[in-house]
Amino acid sequence: MEFEEQARKFIEELPYRQGEYAGRNWGHPWHSLCSYHGKLKPAIAHMLVRDFTEPKDVIFDPLCGVGTIPFEACIQGRVGIGNDLSRMAYAVTKAKVQHPVKEDAYIILKRLEDYIEDNKSKFDIEPPPYSDFGFNGKIPAYFEKNTYCEILAAREFFMKRKEITGPECMVLAAMLHILHGNRPYALSRNSHPLTPYAPTGEFVYKNVIEHIHDKLNIAYKKADLSKVYTGKSIHNDFSRVTINDVGAVDWIITSPPFTGSLRFYIQNWMRLWFVGWENEDFKQADMDFLEAKQKKNMDIYFDFFEMCSNVLKSDGKMILHLGNSKVCNMAEELTKRSVKYFDVVYGGGENVAAIEKHGIADKGATFEHQYLFLQKK
């Protein structure tokens, strides 16, 4: 089937809204390895990979977040490659696409346990570390005192690793998932699993290692990884990615941050803090991340399309999942900036005004999801 015909059929049918795929929790259990505000719905990634690509194709997502698209590519017998500027997103993606065996993850967990035991006491000070830092509440307010000391020691353990291995990423992803939330698995007082709103409830001690162990047990028990391909995770600004990093790829499938949506680094602030962000990093984020840059000038996408063209094969194709809002019609703006390197094969969208908000009152101004189907010139 021709690319344009495939694209037209996809928009007409929106297959990820049909049957079991419409369910909020549909998909491989590792798509939920770590909660993340702004994650693409796995069923959308699944259908884009299934309906447009072929087995063994190399699929690259240069703005991958926590790796939904590259992991879905690996699940379906493709080689999934993800890139993200966020160290948190990079680590979670690496855990998914490298899917280390359980035994290797538990070796790292034991090293973490020993490190916490040897170092937690140095964080038992008054006032507690980071007493003046936080967005919805100050960090120490989320945790019982001894739990907080263990969390600080665990944070130091991971921060000492400039390049983290797949098994380390797996343990880190589990830790990030349980860091805050409103269920018994969470280390924090009662909060929200996506955005750490101000905590409520009693200060109850929770052992960090035991909770990570339980999360890993559940993750490996639920997952069938026997036929999942191994992919690659890259930690870089998209503008610096070259063909030396990813090789020549068959497809680029990606979902850039929607204009007018909530800032991911504020919504995910505690998990970013855990992977090493300090107050200055949050102040600098508006200068570094595409999400903020595009609010000032959409011309940043000239560099984006140049990079995409450089890494795609001569017959390579690209699919963009975008958001239309009162602030900006992304499909229109990106089309203008793609014409030097790409032909627009087809475009379409779906109304999402009534989209599930996951308990969050305002997820931004997006009222339509858009798709752009592009062919490299």
C-alpha positions in Angstrom: 0.0 0.0 0.0 1.3 3.5 -0.9 2.4 5.7 2.0 -0.4 8.3 1.3 -3.1 5.7 1.1 -1.8 4.2 4.4 -1.8 7.6 6.1 -5.3 8.4 4.8 -6.6 5.0 6.1 -5.0 5.6 9.5 -6.7 9.0 9.9 -10.0 7.7 8.8 -10.0 4.7 11.1 -7.9 5.9 14.1 -7.3 2.2 15.0 -6.0 2.9 18.5 -9.5 4.1 19.4 -11.0 0.7 18.5 -11.7 -2.3 20.8 -9.1 -3.2 23.4 -6.7 -0.5 22.2 -8.9 2.2 23.5 -8.3 1.2 27.0 -6.3 3.5 29.2 -4.0 0.8 30.4 -3.6 -1.1 27.1 -0.1 -2.2 26.1 3.0 -4.0 27.3 3.4 -3.6 31.1 6.8 -1.9 30.8 5.2 1.1 29.1 4.2 1.9 32.8 7.7 1.2 34.1 7.8 4.7 35.4 5.0 7.2 35.6 5.6 10.3 33.4 3.6 13.4 32.7 3.2 13.8 29.0 3.8 10.2 27.9 2.4 9.3 24.5 -0.5 6.7 24.7 1.1 3.3 23.9 -1.7 2.3 21.6 -0.9 5.2 19.3 2.8 4.2 19.2 1.8 0.6 18.6 -0.4 1.4 15.6 2.1 3.8 14.0 4.8 1.1 14.2 2.5 -1.7 13.1 0.8 0.0 10.2 3.6 1.8 8.6 6.9 0.0 9.3 8.3 -3.4 8.5 10.1 -6.0 10.8 13.8 -5.1 11.3 13.3 -1.5 10.3 15.3 1.0 12.3 12.9 3.5 14.0 14.3 6.7 15.6 12.5 9.0 18.0 14.7 12.1 18.6 12.3 13.4 21.3 11.4 10.1 22.9 10.5 11.0 26.5 10.3 7.8 28.4 10.7 5.7 25.3 7.2 4.8 24.3 7.8 4.8 20.6 11.3 3.1 20.6 10.2 0.5 23.1 7.1 -0.3 21.0 9.3 -0.7 18.0 11.5 -3.2 19.9 8.4 -5.1 21.0 7.3 -5.5 17.3 10.6 -6.8 16.0 12.1 -3.4 14.9 15.2 -1.7 16.2 14.0 1.2 18.4 16.3 4.1 19.1 15.4 7.0 21.4 17.0 10.3 22.2 16.1 12.8 24.9 17.8 15.7 26.6 16.4 14.7 30.0 18.6 12.3 31.9 15.5 10.9 33.5 13.8 10.2 30.2 17.1 8.8 28.8 17.5 6.4 31.8 13.9 5.1 31.6 14.1 4.6 27.8 17.4 2.7 28.2 15.9 0.4 30.8 13.0 -0.4 28.4 14.9 -0.9 25.1 17.8 -2.8 26.7 15.5 -4.7 29.0 18.3 -6.2 31.2 17.7 -9.6 32.8 16.3 -9.7 36.3 19.4 -11.1 37.8 21.6 -8.2 36.6 19.1 -5.7 38.0 19.2 -7.4 41.4 23.0 -7.2 41.4 22.7 -3.4 41.1 19.9 -3.4 43.7 22.3 -5.1 46.2 25.0 -2.5 45.5 22.4 0.3 46.1 21.4 -1.4 49.3 24.9 -1.4 50.6 25.5 2.2 49.5 22.4 3.4 51.3 23.3 1.5 54.5 26.9 3.0 54.5 25.8 6.6 53.7 22.3 7.3 54.9 23.4 8.6 58.3 25.3 11.6 56.9 21.9 13.0 55.6 20.4 12.8 59.1 20.9 16.5 59.8 18.9 19.6 60.8 17.6 21.2 58.8 17.2 18.4 56.3 18.9 18.8 52.9 16.8 20.6 50.3 14.5 22.1 53.0 14.2 25.3 50.8 13.6 23.5 47.5 10.4 22.3 45.9 7.5 23.4 43.7 4.3 22.0 45.1 5.9 21.6 48.5 9.4 21.4 50.0 11.0 18.0 49.4 11.5 16.9 53.0 7.7 17.4 53.6 7.0 14.4 51.3 8.8 11.8 53.3 9.3 10.3 56.7 12.7 11.3 58.1 14.5 7.9 57.8 12.9 7.2 54.4 14.2 10.6 53.3 17.8 9.8 54.4 17.6 6.6 52.3 16.3 8.5 49.3 19.1 11.0 49.5 21.7 8.3 49.7 20.1 6.5 46.7 20.2 9.8 44.8 23.9 10.2 45.5 24.5 6.6 44.4 23.0 7.3 40.9 24.5 10.8 40.6 28.0 9.4 40.9 27.4 7.4 37.7 28.1 9.6 34.6 27.2 6.8 32.3 24.6 4.4 33.7 24.3 0.8 32.5 21.1 -0.9 31.4 20.7 -2.7 34.8 21.4 0.5 36.7 18.7 2.2 34.5 16.3 -0.5 35.4 16.7 0.0 39.1 16.6 3.8 38.7 13.4 3.6 36.7 11.8 1.5 39.4 13.0 4.0 42.0 11.6 6.9 40.1 8.2 5.2 39.7 7.8 4.8 43.5 9.3 8.1 44.5 5.9 9.8 44.9 2.2 8.8 44.4 -1.1 8.0 46.1 -0.8 4.3 46.4 0.9 1.9 48.9 3.9 1.4 46.7 4.9 5.0 46.9 7.7 6.1 49.2 6.1 9.5 49.8 3.1 10.6 51.8 -0.1 10.8 49.8 0.5 12.8 46.6 -0.1 12.2 42.9 1.7 9.6 40.8 2.3 11.9 37.8 2.8 15.3 39.4 4.0 15.6 43.1 1.3 17.8 44.4 1.6 19.0 48.0 1.5 15.8 50.2 -1.1 14.9 52.8 -1.4 12.1 55.5 0.9 10.6 58.1 4.7 10.4 58.0 5.2 6.6 57.8 8.7 5.0 57.3 9.0 3.0 54.1 12.1 1.1 53.3 13.5 2.2 49.9 15.2 -1.1 48.9 12.1 -3.2 49.8 9.9 -0.9 47.7 12.2 -1.0 44.7 12.5 -4.8 45.1 8.7 -5.1 45.0 8.4 -2.9 41.9 11.1 -4.9 40.1 9.4 -8.1 41.0 6.1 -6.9 39.5 7.8 -5.6 36.4 9.6 -8.8 35.6 6.7 -11.0 36.5 4.3 -9.2 34.1 6.7 -8.8 31.2 7.4 -11.2 28.3 10.7 -10.0 26.9 11.6 -13.1 25.0 10.9 -11.7 21.5 11.7 -8.0 22.2 14.5 -6.6 20.1 17.3 -4.6 21.8 17.4 -0.9 21.0 19.4 2.1 21.9 19.0 5.2 24.1 20.9 8.4 23.6 21.2 11.4 25.9 21.6 14.5 23.8 20.1 17.6 22.4 18.3 16.6 19.2 20.3 19.3 17.3 23.5 17.5 18.1 22.4 14.0 17.0 24.3 12.8 13.9 24.3 9.7 11.8 27.3 8.5 13.8 25.0 8.3 16.8 22.1 6.4 15.2 23.2 5.1 11.8 21.0 5.6 8.8 17.4 5.1 9.9 14.3 3.9 8.0 11.8 5.9 9.9 11.5 8.8 12.3 8.3 8.6 14.4 8.1 11.2 17.2 5.8 13.4 19.2 7.3 16.9 19.9 6.1 18.7 23.0 2.7 20.4 22.3 2.7 24.2 22.3 0.5 25.5 25.1 0.9 22.3 27.1 2.2 22.2 30.7 5.9 22.3 31.2 7.2 18.7 31.6 10.1 19.7 33.8 7.7 21.3 36.3 5.2 18.5 36.3 8.0 16.0 36.7 10.1 18.1 39.0 10.7 15.6 41.9 11.9 12.9 39.6 14.2 15.3 37.8 15.5 16.4 41.1 16.3 12.8 42.0 18.4 12.3 38.9 20.5 15.3 39.7 18.7 18.5 38.9 19.3 21.5 41.2 17.4 24.8 41.4 19.6 26.3 38.8 18.8 23.5 36.3 15.1 24.3 36.5 15.9 28.0 35.9 18.1 27.0 32.9 15.5 24.6 31.4 13.7 27.4 29.6 16.9 28.0 27.7 17.7 24.4 26.9 14.5 22.4 26.2 12.5 22.5 23.0 9.3 22.8 25.0 10.3 26.3 26.1 12.3 27.3 23.0 9.3 26.8 20.6 7.2 29.1 22.7 9.5 31.9 21.7 10.2 30.9 18.1 9.1 27.9 16.1 12.1 28.4 13.9 13.9 25.9 16.1 12.3 23.3 13.9 14.5 24.3 10.9 17.3 22.6 12.9 15.1 19.7 13.8 14.2 18.9 10.2 17.8 19.3 9.0 18.9 16.7 11.6 16.0 14.3 10.7 16.9 14.5 7.0 20.6 13.9 7.8 19.9 10.6 9.7 17.2 9.2 7.4 18.0 6.9 4.5 17.4 8.3 1.0 13.9 6.8 1.0 13.2 7.5 4.6 9.9 8.6 6.0 8.7 10.5 9.0 5.5 10.7 11.1 4.8 13.5 13.5 2.2 13.4 16.3 1.4 17.0 17.1 -1.0 19.2 19.1 -3.3 21.9 17.9 -4.3 24.6 20.4 -5.5 28.1 20.6 -1.8 29.1 21.0 -0.5 27.4 17.8 -1.5 25.1 15.0 1.6 22.9 15.1 0.9 21.1 11.8 0.8 24.4 9.9 3.9 25.8 11.6 6.0 22.7 11.2 4.9 22.2 7.6 6.3 25.6 6.7 9.6 24.7 8.3 9.9 21.2 6.8 9.7 22.0 3.1 13.4 22.3 2.4 14.0 18.6 3.4 10.6 16.9 3.2 7.4 16.5 1.1 4.1 16.4 3.0 2.4 13.2 2.0 -0.7 13.6 4.1 -2.0 15.3 7.2 -5.0 14.8 9.5 -6.2 14.9 13.1 -8.6 13.9 15.8 -10.5 16.0 18.3 -9.4 15.3 21.9 -11.3 18.0 23.7 -12.7 15.4 26.1 -9.5 13.5 26.6 -8.9 11.6 29.8 -7.1 13.9 32.2 -5.8 11.2 34.7 -7.0 13.2 37.7 -5.3 16.4 36.6 -7.5 19.5 36.2 -5.6 21.1 33.4 -3.3 19.3 31.0 -3.0 22.3 28.7 -4.8 23.9 25.8 -4.6 21.1 23.2 -7.9 20.4 21.5 -6.8 18.3 18.5 -4.1 15.7 17.9 -2.5 16.1 14.5 -0.5 13.8 12.3 1.9 14.8 9.6 3.2 12.2 7.2 6.4 13.2 5.5 8.7 11.8 2.8 12.4 12.8 2.6 13.2 14.7 -0.6 
